[in-house]
Amino acid sequence: MNNHSSMSSFLLMGFSDVRELQILHFFVFLVLYLMTATGNLLIIIAVALDYRLHTPMYFFLFNLAMLDLGSISVIVPKSMAMALMDDSSISYAGCVAQVLFYIFFAVSDFILLIIMAHDRHIAICNPLQYERIMHKGACFQMVALGWITSFGYALLHTVGTFANTFCSNTVSHFFCEIPQLLKLSCSDLYLVEVGLLVVSCVIALGCFIFIIITYMKIFATVLRIPSVHGQRKAFSTCIPHLTVVSVLVFSSSFAYARPPTYTSSALGMTFAVIYAVIPPLLNPFIYSMRNNELKTALCTLLNFRLSSKTISTHL
């Protein structure tokens, strides 16, 4: 295949060519996907139905759950289908869509984490001005701007990647990842996308430093709170968020900030699972287990469902 215009599909590399291991891959990813979908859907439903959670922090958490559900749905179902059907092919259009939507969801996720850091900073360091700064209109505007920026960014990278001429259609990964696609390029156009990735990594590093500085200010303020209960409550809303940001940044930087030829495919796929699958899975548990209000809302929701079923059974 001489160029991308004549290429109708790509071949993705699975985790194994052994049939038994392919079936194991399918069931492992199925369990991970169902756990992720269930956890994030519970957060979405709880925040949507419980009026007590109609605050900026839970509005952002609601959006984070939707983005996590979207990002994992772009990758995992296709990988499961490949393992189950023993078919590693993905259409050219499917690969383009996978790159576009995964970058969109991932960048939106990261921007939302920055907004959430800003929200916690205002709530803890400047509580008297919180309602004036983080009002409903401002929250909607920040999230909408994040989504629009993310889509433009994703479109830019998608065009920069698929404008290349590909000398092969075999991708050494379980999904269409930009660094692996660039390795297939046989034209100098790939340098444009490499430059965009370098600039993106620098911007992401700057954003991460901003988040770290923000939390240093938050922790300095929290330590001045005389009440131990108040300190614990503040830390319970900040530590999970900082944990999610750290896992996402360090694992994804391994894939996008390193020279791709220096790492084995197996190690690359392992880190891809860490940054693409694990954060959407852990986010619901990290936030719900350390958040009493969300746990109360989920328990109320589940108890209401059980009571409804009991009443309908007796009737």
C-alpha positions in Angstrom: 0.0 0.0 0.0 1.7 3.1 -1.2 -0.4 5.8 0.4 -3.3 6.4 2.8 -5.8 7.2 0.0 -5.6 3.6 -1.2 -5.6 2.1 2.4 -9.0 0.9 3.4 -8.1 -0.5 6.8 -5.4 -0.8 9.5 -4.3 -4.0 11.3 -4.1 -3.5 15.1 -1.8 -5.7 17.2 -3.6 -7.6 19.9 -2.2 -8.7 23.3 -1.7 -12.2 22.1 -2.1 -14.5 19.1 -3.0 -17.5 21.3 -6.8 -18.1 21.1 -7.2 -18.8 24.8 -5.4 -15.6 25.8 -7.6 -13.7 23.3 -10.7 -15.0 25.1 -9.1 -14.0 28.4 -8.4 -10.6 27.0 -12.0 -10.3 26.0 -13.4 -11.2 29.4 -10.9 -9.0 31.3 -11.8 -6.0 29.2 -15.5 -6.8 29.5 -15.2 -6.8 33.3 -13.2 -3.5 33.3 -15.7 -1.9 30.9 -18.8 -3.0 32.8 -17.2 -1.8 36.1 -16.3 1.6 34.5 -19.7 2.1 32.9 -21.6 1.2 36.0 -19.5 3.4 38.3 -19.7 6.4 36.0 -23.4 6.0 35.2 -24.1 5.8 39.0 -22.4 9.1 39.5 -24.2 10.7 36.5 -27.6 9.5 37.7 -26.9 10.4 41.4 -25.8 14.0 40.5 -28.7 14.4 38.0 -31.4 13.2 40.4 -30.3 14.6 43.8 -30.8 18.3 44.1 -28.4 18.5 47.0 -25.6 17.7 44.5 -26.5 20.5 42.1 -23.3 22.5 43.0 -20.3 23.4 40.9 -18.1 20.6 42.3 -20.6 17.9 41.5 -21.5 19.5 38.1 -17.8 19.1 37.2 -17.8 15.5 38.6 -20.9 14.8 36.4 -19.1 16.0 33.3 -15.9 14.1 34.3 -18.0 10.9 34.5 -19.5 11.5 31.1 -16.0 12.1 29.6 -14.6 9.0 31.2 -17.4 6.9 29.9 -16.9 8.3 26.4 -13.1 7.9 26.4 -13.2 4.2 27.4 -16.0 3.5 25.0 -13.9 4.7 22.1 -11.2 2.1 22.7 -12.3 -0.9 24.8 -15.4 -2.2 22.8 -13.4 -2.4 19.6 -10.5 -4.2 21.4 -13.0 -6.6 22.9 -14.5 -7.3 19.4 -11.1 -7.9 18.0 -10.2 -10.5 20.6 -13.6 -12.2 20.4 -13.8 -12.4 16.6 -10.0 -12.9 16.1 -10.1 -10.0 13.7 -7.5 -7.3 14.1 -8.7 -5.0 11.3 -10.2 -1.6 11.8 -11.4 0.5 8.9 -9.6 3.7 7.9 -12.6 5.8 8.8 -12.8 3.9 12.1 -9.2 4.6 12.9 -9.7 8.3 12.1 -12.8 8.4 14.4 -10.9 6.6 17.2 -8.1 9.1 17.1 -10.4 12.1 16.9 -12.8 11.1 19.7 -10.2 9.7 22.0 -8.1 12.9 21.9 -11.3 14.9 22.3 -12.4 13.0 25.4 -8.9 12.8 26.9 -8.1 16.5 26.4 -11.6 17.5 27.7 -10.9 15.3 30.7 -7.6 17.1 31.4 -9.1 20.6 31.0 -11.9 19.6 33.3 -9.4 18.5 35.9 -7.8 21.9 35.7 -11.1 23.6 36.1 -11.8 21.4 39.2 -8.5 22.4 40.7 -9.5 26.1 40.2 -12.9 25.3 41.8 -11.3 23.8 44.9 -8.9 26.7 45.1 -11.7 29.3 45.1 -13.8 27.2 47.5 -11.0 26.7 50.1 -8.8 29.8 49.7 -11.4 32.4 48.9 -14.7 31.0 50.2 -16.5 34.4 50.6 -16.2 35.0 46.9 -17.1 31.5 45.8 -20.7 32.0 44.8 -19.8 35.2 42.9 -17.0 33.6 41.0 -18.3 30.0 40.5 -21.9 30.8 39.6 -23.9 28.5 37.3 -23.3 30.6 34.2 -19.5 30.6 34.8 -19.5 26.8 35.3 -21.3 26.2 32.0 -19.1 28.6 30.2 -15.9 27.0 31.4 -17.1 23.5 30.6 -18.4 24.6 27.1 -15.1 26.4 26.3 -13.2 23.3 27.4 -15.3 21.0 25.1 -14.9 23.4 22.1 -11.1 23.8 22.7 -10.7 20.0 23.0 -12.6 19.3 19.8 -10.5 21.9 17.8 -7.3 20.4 19.4 -8.4 16.8 18.5 -9.3 17.9 14.9 -5.9 19.5 14.5 -4.1 16.4 15.6 -6.3 14.1 13.5 -5.7 16.1 10.4 -1.9 16.3 11.2 -1.7 12.6 11.6 -3.8 11.3 8.7 -2.3 13.9 6.2 0.7 11.6 6.2 1.5 9.0 3.7 1.6 5.5 5.3 3.9 2.8 4.0 2.3 0.1 6.2 -1.1 -0.5 7.7 0.1 -2.6 10.7 -0.2 -0.6 13.9 1.8 -2.0 16.8 -0.9 -1.2 19.3 -4.4 -2.3 20.4 -5.9 0.9 19.3 -5.1 3.8 16.9 -2.6 5.8 18.9 -0.9 8.8 17.2 2.7 8.0 18.0 2.3 4.5 16.6 0.6 5.8 13.5 3.5 8.2 12.9 5.9 5.3 12.9 4.1 4.1 9.7 4.7 7.3 7.9 7.0 7.4 4.9 6.9 11.1 4.3 8.4 14.1 6.1 4.9 15.4 7.0 5.0 13.4 10.2 7.4 16.0 11.5 4.6 18.5 11.6 2.6 16.3 13.9 5.6 15.5 16.0 6.1 19.2 16.5 2.5 19.5 17.6 2.9 16.7 20.0 6.0 18.3 21.5 4.2 21.7 21.9 1.2 19.8 23.4 3.5 18.1 26.0 5.0 21.4 27.0 1.5 22.9 27.4 0.4 19.9 29.4 3.5 20.2 31.6 2.7 23.8 32.2 -0.9 22.9 33.1 0.3 20.2 35.5 2.7 22.7 37.2 -0.3 25.1 37.5 -2.3 22.3 39.2 0.6 21.5 41.6 1.0 25.2 42.5 -2.7 25.5 43.0 -2.8 22.6 45.4 0.2 23.8 47.3 -1.8 27.0 48.0 -4.8 24.9 48.9 -2.8 22.7 51.3 -1.2 25.7 52.9 -4.6 27.2 53.6 -6.0 23.8 54.8 -3.2 23.4 57.3 -4.2 26.8 58.8 -7.7 25.5 59.5 -8.0 25.0 63.3 -10.6 22.3 63.1 -9.2 18.8 62.4 -12.6 17.8 61.0 -12.4 20.8 58.6 -8.9 19.7 57.5 -10.1 16.2 56.8 -13.1 17.4 54.8 -10.9 19.7 52.7 -8.3 17.0 52.1 -11.0 14.5 51.2 -12.1 16.6 48.2 -8.5 17.4 47.1 -6.5 14.2 47.5 -8.6 12.1 45.0 -8.4 14.9 42.4 -4.7 15.2 42.7 -4.3 11.4 42.5 -6.3 11.2 39.3 -4.3 14.1 37.7 -1.0 12.4 38.6 -1.9 9.0 37.2 -3.3 10.5 34.0 -0.3 12.9 33.4 2.6 10.5 34.2 1.2 7.5 32.3 0.1 9.4 29.2 3.4 11.3 29.1 5.2 8.0 28.7 3.3 7.4 25.4 3.4 10.9 24.0 6.6 12.5 25.3 9.0 9.7 24.6 10.6 8.6 21.3 8.3 5.7 20.3 11.0 3.5 18.8 12.8 3.2 22.1 10.2 1.1 23.8 8.8 -2.4 23.2 5.3 -2.8 21.9 4.3 -4.8 25.0 5.5 -2.1 27.4 3.8 0.6 25.3 0.5 -1.3 25.4 0.8 -1.7 29.2 1.2 2.0 29.7 -1.6 2.6 27.2 -3.9 0.5 29.4 -2.8 2.5 32.5 -3.6 5.9 31.0 -6.6 5.0 28.8 -8.4 2.3 30.8 -7.4 2.6 34.5 -8.3 6.3 35.2 -11.9 6.0 33.9 -12.3 2.9 36.0 -10.8 4.3 39.2 -12.4 7.8 39.1 -15.8 6.7 40.3 -14.3 4.7 43.2 -11.8 7.4 44.1 -14.4 10.2 44.3 -17.3 8.2 45.7 -15.4 6.3 48.4 -14.0 9.6 49.9 -17.1 11.7 49.4 -19.8 11.3 52.0 -22.4 13.4 50.2 -22.0 11.3 47.0 -22.1 8.1 49.0 -25.3 9.3 50.7 -26.9 10.2 47.4 -26.0 6.8 45.9 -27.4 4.9 49.0 -30.6 7.0 48.9 -30.9 6.2 45.2 -30.4 2.5 45.7 -32.7 2.3 48.7 -35.4 4.1 46.7 -35.1 1.6 43.8 -35.3 -1.3 46.3 -38.3 0.2 48.0 -40.1 0.7 44.7 -39.4 -2.9 43.7 -40.8 -4.1 47.0 -43.9 -2.0 46.7 -44.5 -3.2 43.1 -44.0 -6.8 44.2 -46.6 -6.5 47.0 -49.1 -4.8 44.7 
